[in-house]
Every structure is written in structure tokens, then in C-alpha cells.
Amino acid sequence: MRFYLSSLLIVFLLITNIPLLAQSQEPPSSNTIANNRNVKAHNIEEQNITLDGQLEEEIWKKASYTSGFTQREPNEGAEATSATKVAFVYSDDALYIGARMYSDNPDKIKAQLSRRDNMGNSERLIISLDTYLDRRTSRSFAVSASSVRADYFQPEDEMSYRNRDYSYNPVWETKSHIDSKGWTTEIRIPFSQLRYSDSKKQRWGLNINRYIPQKNEDSFWVMVPQDENGWASRFGLLTGIENISQKRQIEFVPYVAGSTLLKGDPDSDNPFSKDVNWQGRFGGDFKIGLGPNLKIDGTINPDFGQVEADPAQVNLSAFETFFEEKRPFFTQNQQLFRALSGGGRSDRYFYSRRVGAAPSLRPSGDSNIDFAEEISNTSIIGASKITGRFPSGLSVGGLGTVTAREKAEVYNADTDSYDEVTVEPTTAYGVLRSQQEFGEYTSTVGFIMTGVYRDLEKNTKLNSLLNETAFTGGSDWNLRFEDGKYEVSGDAGFSYISGSTDAILNAQQSSARYYQRPDASHLSLDSTQTNLSGYRGTLEISKNAGKHWLWEAGVKVKSPGFDLNDTGILFRADNISTTGELTYRENDPSSWYQSYRFEISWDGAWNYGGTQRENRFGFDSNIQWANFWRTFFNVRYSPRTMSDRLTRGGPLMGSPEKYSIFGGIFTNRSDNIFGEVFGRYEEDEFGGWEVAISPSIRVSSGDRWEFEIEPRYSRQKNTRQYITTLSGGSAQTYGKRYVFSNINRSTLSLQTRVNYAFSPDLTLELYAEPFVSTGDYYKPGELPSAKSYKLDRYNIDSRNAKGDYVIKRNGSRFEVPDRDFLVKSFRSSLVLRYQWRPGSTFFLVWQQNRFTEEERNRFVEPGDLVNALGETGDNIFSVKFTYWFSAN
């Protein structure tokens, strides 16, 4: 009961306090626009518009059209080569947009059918709206000549207007039509899908973008030069919208779903392994509009069965593998919850895939358990979030979720008995985020808080494994000067975790900090602690605009006790780092290029004991050629440093001098056949090296097919792959043996995507990836002394029955595991997606997961990919039906 009350309190505080925070903000006295272009929307009153894309209604003949577009590419500042006219009208509940795109050769208009948010190289029109007139954020609605829709949120007023968050998925409609003059389109955007102020007379920022791929032409109603910073701050004005309704909109998306799991090779001795497993489920999402500014999103018993499979990986490091979030509820508005302004993309206060992840306890590792029920993910009882933006420039967000206590049934063959083991406790997660804009150039300051509470049972394995509570918080800022040309950004944060002494001991010894390092005088391992706390901070200053020269410099600190890994992502604490970059660029095209940029950089890092662990110099080049191909070439050089991570809790170990070269070539993205090639070579002073190549090709065949294939191949030799830590070492290594080995690794995969569009709302999508990875361990040895750069290699005496090495050394006899491996995997998903009415979708899904692992020591062969397709695995067939409806 105490847990559920705490969980409800977290969610209640999130939902009730956000509006209070917002109300405490005074709206700005004025809001100027940097561009004087404007267009007026007219009220259509009782007239109806049939959405067929042909502009035949009388209202379109009388409407006021705006035109006059300017190229940004390829000839910045030149008049657009083809005329574009756009008009805006509105009713009581929706904004309508009609547009005419002229073409000098309508037969050459690229109009490929594809699914939503994937326009490929089709010609398109993009309407960007700054509905709050905050001159910083915008929401964009794109339509292609084939009626394909795309929509995205642009969260920052940055020089790269391509910073897009595609998790924004409003319910809106459009239709396009190609004729002898070019093409036309009609768009209907319900006001319920937008957020805006409660003024009787609306004033919205507006920009319009037309992209013509066959000419590589990107033209804008308001063109922002490439040498200048800003996007929404440069918009023109959309006026004339008055007295639109402020109804409280409620949207519901219930679903019913069913799936069948067909086991490829069920174990006859395992009572939990069945040939066929069927399950049905239902649940739904809802959205409640709290006026024009706030919206509550919720989900009950969410279903994620149609989500594309994660790519296969073999992880030989001490760190977690993190995958991209693909679950719809968590991807929507996810940009708001990313709070770190300069802390690196790897650090994150909130990583949503912590919620509903696989259970923390694996009972199959217990010697008293022969078989255990497989539970792939923790059940989410419910989740809700509130997000919004106010005329004052305050953005707010809160998220609360509760996951169920998971119990796995286990079986003991000796006693022929069943039992239940708790593998994950009931857990509540909470996130609260706010960001306030201020000043002439829309500077921002933000705040974030996250919390986790687990209902742990005392004296259990989970109580020893997991923290009971975890809180993190921080503030971030981005101060902009001279219209965003200069920025001072940073953040400051804290963390606090508490739990049993075993849980906190685990946190101290985790790969993020390694408090047990014997030669780290600034750290001490305390087995009696029941809590751990830390802090972080970042300060960066940069020049982001200008004709040629850009620069950036910064410093970051993370104390040893800092921890984000209950709700977020943190690879390492105990860090002080600095960075500096100097860039020269040219955006004025010439006879041989469109643009280019060159950059030099330096990165350095130390732990809190003063040991330098990183010292890296870099050179980067990026050139877009006159034919719109692009190439990049980068070089990195690192002198010798010390590593406090290689021995995984042991003493310092020398990192070798090394260099790397990597580059790539991209063809013209507007072509029906687009290709790219990435390559990398790395080498160190001790004979380690790596070669990797990753070409890809995307083919748009006809008007409906899209085919993409991306093979990846890498081969490397690592002369210091960690194997294990053993007792019996010398005093120079503090009584332990830190054992390493050479390893020859090779990896080959073939990611393939094939999409066929019957219509913009009916698509068939295939994702498939055969994957093979091998590792050959040889010449094991140990660290002879702390801070050594070399290894003391063993003379192999013999092997035991398992094939592991038997070592005799200085009167001692011990065994070192030989961990050769050959992993083959095939993952695929085939999805039929039909949006049968606005916001309502039918899914039919077939997923495969084939996997095998052997102890073999050879390099991969191309035939292994074919063999992976025939390995034993599971098949999952799913069907899902959603229905969207709304009410006021």
C-alpha cells in the first residue's frame, strides 16, 4: 500500500504542479518578428472544402495567395526557378492550405508513393508554423506530389533547420494532384492538433519550403542564409485567424491485438517451452487537451508488438548496449525530456527504455533451478505524461509510469516441483521537465527532475541487486547573443541513490566508476554505505554563425559518485574533460563545389585523481561537390595515456599511441539510386588494428517500390582484450592477475529494407538482417605491473577438458578461459500497415528471431549470412487493430 500511495503521489504532483508552474510565468510584453513578410488567412464561414487536391472550390479562386520564393540551394539568394503560390483559409475547427506548384516539365515531377514520414526523393511542400510566436520552435507539415505526409517538431532556433523530431504525429489530412501546369495540394490541419495562445486574434510565425529534387533546388518563402544562425526567429507572419474555438479536446485510441509464438526448437525437458504460445491483449492510449496549451497523454496496458527489431550486436565491453526508442508512446514529445545542453550525447537524464525493460533477475542462473519461465519485458500497468507550452515561453513536461511486479515460474527437476520467483519489483518512474525562454534572442534556462521508487522485498536477491530509490536533477541553460551568433551553454546536476548495502556496493563497483581500483587514492570502497550521491557540470561557449570561421570550447565535470543509470544513461563518472574546435567553412558555390568545411579539434580528459586518460587531436573535412556528391575525410591521433577502465576495477594500465582514418562518399540524394560508402582504419603501436567498411544503396524503383541494402564488414585485432581477473598475482598488481588476450574479430551483417506502397495509407514493409560475428582468442597474458603498457604473455602448458588454457607460472597453476565464439543471427519483421481512417491503423506483423552460438575460432565467411537464415529460431505472428476518435 505504501508503494502505490507513493506512485500515485508522484503522478499527482507531476500533473497538478505543472499548470501552477506555468501560471506563475508572465507573458512577454511584446514579441517581434525578424522578417516582415506576412500572409492573411480568410474565414470560409459556411463553405465546404472537398479534400481532393484540385483547388476547384470557389473559396480558392477568391483567396489571397502569397508567392516569391528564394533559393537556399543550389544558388543561394537567387529567385526560385519554378513559381509557387500558397493560400490559407480557416473554419471554426481547422486550418486549410491550398497551394499551386508550377513546373516547366510536369511529366518529370518525382512523386513516389511511400509511408508517412518517409518521402524519399519526391517533390514536396513544407508548411512550418510557429503557433506560439516564440521565435524558437515550430511544427512542420509536409506533403509530397504523391500525397505522402510527413510531420515533425523543430525544437530549437538553430542554423540547421533539419533538426527534426519525427515523434510528433498529429492527425491531419492532405491530398495532391498532378496536372498539366505542375501539381496542387490541399491540406486540412485541425486546430485540436496544434497548440497556441488563447488570444482572440492569432499571430503565428510562418515559413514555406518547396523542394524540387530533380533540380536539387531548396527554396523558401523566407530564406535564412547558410552563413547565419536561426530558423523560427526569421519566420514571417500568418494573421487573420480570429475567434477560433478553445474546446477541450479528448482523443482515444483503443486497440485489440493478438499474437502467436511458434518455437523453432522447443526443449522437451523444459515444461515452459511450448510449440505454440498464443496471447490476446487490449488496451489503449488517450489524449486530453487542457485548453490550447497543455495536453495529457496516457496509455493503459500498452502494446509494442509491431515495433521493428533491434539490430544484432556482440558486446565484449563492460558497458551496457543502448538501443533507440521505437515505442510510440515514449517517442512522442521525447525531445522535451532531453535536458543536457553540453554533456555529450551519451549522457541522458531519462532513457525511456529503462521502463518496461527485461527483468533484472535471471533465475536460470540459480543452481537450484533447472528451468525458468522466459519473460522478455516487464509489464507496464499504465503511463501518462503532460506536455505543453505557454505564451510566456515556458515549456513543461511530466511523465509518470508504473510497471508491474513480475514473477517467473521455475522448475526443479530433482524434486519435480514448481515455484515462483520475483524477477522485477513493482516500480514507479517519474520525470518532470520545464524550460523557460527569455530575452531578445530566445535564450533558455531549463530544469529536470527524475525519480524511481522500487517496492523491494527485504532479504531477497532483488534487494541486493537494485537500488530502492534514485533521484536526479539538474538545470541547463543556453544564452544566445547577437541573434544566436554566439552561445554560452551548460548544465549543472546532481544524483542520489539509496538501497541496501549490497546494492550500493554494486553501484560503487560498476563500470561507470570502479571505486575498488587499488591505486586510486581519491576513491575508497565503503561496504557499509546505503546511499551514494554526486554532481556534474558543463560550460561551453561557441560561435555558430559567420561567413567563414566558427569555434567552440568547453569543459565538463562528473564526480565519481554521479549516477544516472536508474532512469537514464551514464557510461562513466569520475571525469574532467575539455574540448576545443575551430572550423573554417565556405557556403558560396564555385565551379567545383557547392560548399565545404574543415575543422581541427582537441579533446582531453582526466579522472579526479589527476590521471590523464584521453588526449586526442582531430582533423575533419566535408565537401559537397558541384554535382551534389559529398565526401568527408577525418583523422584522429592519440598519444599514450593511462586507462582506469581496461582492468575493470584493477590498477591503471597504459593505453597505446594510436591513430585512425575514416571517410565516406555520398552520391546525389535526389537520384533514384542513392549510394554511400563509409570506411575506417585504425592502428596502435602494439600491433592492434581495425578495418571497417559499410556501403549502402537505396533504390526507388517506379512509383511504389523502395529498396535499401546496407552490408557492414569489420575485421580487427585487439592485443589487449580483457578476459578475467584471478587471484595469486604479484604485489606489483596488488595480489591479482589481470588477464588479457589477443583477439581476432570479424563481423558481417546485411541490413535490408524493402517497402511497397499500395497508397500513402497502405504499405508493406520488410526489415531483415542476417548477422555473423566471430572471435578468436590467442596469446593470453597478464598485466605485469600497474601502469604498464605491455603484457607478460603466458607459455601455454596444456588445455583442460573444456578447452581452456592451463597455465603454470612461478609455482602456481591456474586456468584461463578460451572464449572463442561464432554467433549467427537472423532478425526480420514484415509489417502490413493500413491507416483505414485518420488516426486509425491496422497492423499485420510477422517477426523472426533466429540465433545460434558456437565455440569456434575462424573469420566470418559470406556463406555464414546464408546459413544464418536457416538457423533454428522463433516466429511471431501478430495482428493489431486501433481506432482513433475524438470528442469535445
ABEGO torsion letter per residue (X at the ends): XAAAAAAAAAAAAAAAAAAAAAAABBBBABBBBABABBBBBBBAEABBBBBAGAGABAAAAABBBBBGBBBAOABBGBBBABBBBBBBBBBAABBBBBBBBBBABAAABBBBBBBBGBAEABBBBBBBBBAAGAGABBBBBBBBAAGBBBBBBBABBBABAABBBAABBBBBBBBBBBBAAEBBBBBBBBAAABBBBABABBBBBBBBBBBBAAAGBBBBABBBBAABBEBAAABBBBBGBBGBBBBBBBBBBBBBBBBBBBBABBBAABAABBABBBBBBBEEBBBBBBEAABBBBBBBGBBAAABBBBBBBBBABABBBBBBBABAAAABGAAAABABAAAEAABBABBAAABGBBBABBAAABAABABBBBBABBBBABBBBBBBBBAAGBBBBBBBBBBBBBBBBBBBAAAGBBBBBBABBBBBBBBBBBBBBBEAAGBBBBBBBBBBBBBBBBGBAAAAABBABBBBBBBBBBBBBGGGABBBBEBBBBBBBBEBAAAAAAAAABAAAGAABAABAABBBBAABABBBBBBBBBBBBBABEAABBBBBBBBBBBAABBAAAABBBABBGBBBBBBBBBBBBABBBAABABBBBBBBBBBBBBAAGBBABBBBBBBBBBBBAAGBBBBBBBBBBBBBBBAAAAGGBBBBBBBBBBBBBBBBBBBAABABBBBBBBBBBBBAAGBBBBBBBBBBBBBBEAABBBBBBBBBBBBBBABBBABBBBGBBAAAGGBBBBBBBBBBBBBBBBBBBBBBABAABBBBBBBBBBBBBBBBBGBBBBABBGBABBBBBBBABBBAAGBBBBBBGGBBBBBBBABBBBBBBBBBBBBBBBABBGBBBBBBBBBBBBBBBBBBBBBBAAAAAAAAABBBBBBBBBBBBBBBBBX
